[in-house]
Amino acid sequence: MKTLKKILHQYRFALIGIVLGLGAGYLYYVQVGCEEGCTITGSPVNSTLYGGMMGGLLLSMVDDFIKKSRAK
């Protein structure tokens, strides 16, 4: 079984992306979000969670790219 420290080290880019995305999603809701008819930006919870998901995906893709370029 992996320790928590090893798991955090393995997924550090994704976790950093999630945290940054959560902040960016909430900031987007505060600055731009609409009040009616918007599924994602109409609610601070939806906007924050969507931002976290996108941030995690983006930085995990960057991490994969870095790992593949080092392997060559």
Secondary structure, DSSP 8 states (H G I E B T S, - for coil): ---HHHHHHHTHHHHHHHHHHHHHHHHHHHHT--SSS-TTTTSHHHHHHHHHHHHHHHHHHHHHHHHHHHH-
